[in-house]
Amino acid sequence: MNSEAFQHSRASLIFGIVTAAIALGAVAACLILTVLGRGYAGCLTVGISACALGVMRGMWPGRPWFASRSRVTDVIAYVLIGGALIFFAPWVNALPA
């Protein structure tokens, strides 16, 4: 294995671990915050994480584990979903229990 291929595979592995940590951390934080009655903060956490994954998908070379379509479609989808979650987050606590 040449040096360039090794560096690419190492960077891909590190990027994969970082994105998995962001996704799992966001889900765990959302669940914990929701159980503690902080639905607004939980919704913001997931929205910001979705936007972060969209940015990472735009930067990641190749096809990462969280890719579904083309790069542009993935970035648009992640950012729109994250933006919608952030936009509607203030109304989460207004819902009847």
Order of alpha helices (4+ residues) and beta strands (2+ residues): alpha-alpha-alpha
